[in-house]
Amino acid sequence: RLGARAWFDYLAEFLEKEAGFEYCVLNPCLAKNGHMALLIHVDDVMVVGRRSYIMDFFIPLIKKRFEISTDFLEKVGDKMTFLKRTYVRVDDGLVVVPGGYIETC
């Protein structure tokens, strides 16, 4: 738990300093600035916001400091995973496919 907390503090301070994020008092894993919002869970981060800001500023900023992989839900059929769930963009919204674990014998 100490490692996860130290990582969160490091990432949160970086995002606050470099991109002006403000964190929710009641739930600090939620943050926003004038262009986007994000949800942080250990090493998974989900963002929503202006595409141009995310592509032209946020992702390059993050890549300067961290190694990342990204998925985008831009068109119908696009998929992404977050917290062991798969999100699929459909015509009228999102389908959330719950994750699961394989039982061991």
C-alpha positions as CSV (number, residue, x, y, z in Angstrom):
1,R,0.0,0.0,0.0
2,L,2.8,2.4,0.7
3,G,4.2,1.9,-2.8
4,A,0.8,2.6,-4.4
5,R,0.4,5.7,-2.2
6,A,3.9,7.0,-3.1
7,W,3.2,6.4,-6.8
8,F,-0.2,8.3,-6.6
9,D,1.4,11.2,-4.8
10,Y,4.2,11.4,-7.4
11,L,1.8,11.3,-10.4
12,A,-0.7,13.7,-8.8
13,E,2.1,16.2,-8.0
14,F,3.4,15.9,-11.6
15,L,-0.1,16.5,-13.1
16,E,-0.8,19.4,-10.7
17,K,2.4,21.1,-11.5
18,E,2.7,20.5,-15.2
19,A,-0.9,20.6,-16.3
20,G,-2.8,22.5,-13.6
21,F,-5.0,19.6,-12.4
22,E,-7.1,20.1,-9.3
23,Y,-8.1,17.1,-7.2
24,C,-11.5,16.4,-5.7
25,V,-11.4,16.8,-1.9
26,L,-13.8,13.9,-1.3
27,N,-12.3,11.6,-3.8
28,P,-8.7,12.6,-4.7
29,C,-8.5,10.0,-7.5
30,L,-10.7,12.4,-9.5
31,A,-9.0,15.4,-11.0
32,K,-9.7,18.1,-13.6
33,N,-8.3,21.1,-15.3
34,G,-9.9,23.5,-17.8
35,H,-9.6,20.9,-20.7
36,M,-10.2,17.4,-19.3
37,A,-11.0,15.2,-16.3
38,L,-9.3,12.0,-15.2
39,L,-9.7,9.1,-12.9
40,I,-6.6,7.5,-11.5
41,H,-6.5,4.0,-10.1
42,V,-2.9,3.0,-9.3
43,D,-1.4,2.7,-12.8
44,D,-4.6,2.9,-14.8
45,V,-5.8,6.3,-15.8
46,M,-9.1,7.1,-17.7
47,V,-9.4,10.5,-19.3
48,V,-12.2,12.4,-20.9
49,G,-12.0,15.8,-22.5
50,R,-11.1,17.8,-25.6
51,R,-9.5,15.6,-28.1
52,S,-7.1,18.2,-29.4
53,Y,-5.8,19.0,-25.8
54,I,-5.4,15.3,-25.0
55,M,-3.6,14.5,-28.3
56,D,-1.5,17.7,-28.6
57,F,-0.6,18.4,-25.0
58,F,-1.6,15.8,-22.4
59,I,-0.2,12.6,-24.1
60,P,3.1,14.3,-25.1
61,L,3.5,15.6,-21.6
62,I,2.9,12.2,-20.0
63,K,5.3,10.5,-22.5
64,K,8.1,12.8,-21.5
65,R,8.1,11.3,-18.0
66,F,6.4,7.9,-18.3
67,E,6.0,4.9,-20.6
68,I,2.3,4.6,-21.5
69,S,-0.1,2.7,-23.7
70,T,-3.4,4.3,-24.9
71,D,-6.8,3.3,-26.2
72,F,-9.4,5.7,-27.6
73,L,-13.1,5.4,-28.0
74,E,-13.5,7.6,-31.1
75,K,-15.7,5.5,-33.3
76,V,-18.3,2.7,-33.1
77,G,-16.5,-0.5,-32.4
78,D,-13.5,1.0,-30.6
79,K,-12.6,-0.8,-27.3
80,M,-10.6,0.0,-24.2
81,T,-9.9,-1.6,-20.9
82,F,-10.0,0.0,-17.5
83,L,-9.9,-1.8,-14.2
84,K,-10.4,-5.3,-15.8
85,R,-13.5,-4.2,-17.6
86,T,-13.7,-3.7,-21.4
87,Y,-15.6,-0.7,-22.7
88,V,-17.0,-0.8,-26.3
89,R,-18.3,2.2,-28.1
90,V,-21.7,1.5,-29.7
91,D,-24.1,3.7,-31.7
92,D,-25.9,5.0,-28.6
93,G,-23.3,4.9,-25.9
94,L,-21.0,2.3,-24.3
95,V,-21.2,-1.4,-23.5
96,V,-19.3,-2.4,-20.3
97,V,-18.1,-6.0,-20.4
98,P,-17.2,-7.1,-16.8
99,G,-13.9,-8.8,-16.3
100,G,-13.4,-12.1,-14.7
101,Y,-10.9,-14.5,-13.2
102,I,-10.1,-18.0,-14.2
103,E,-10.7,-20.4,-11.3
104,T,-7.7,-22.5,-10.4
105,C,-8.0,-26.2,-9.7
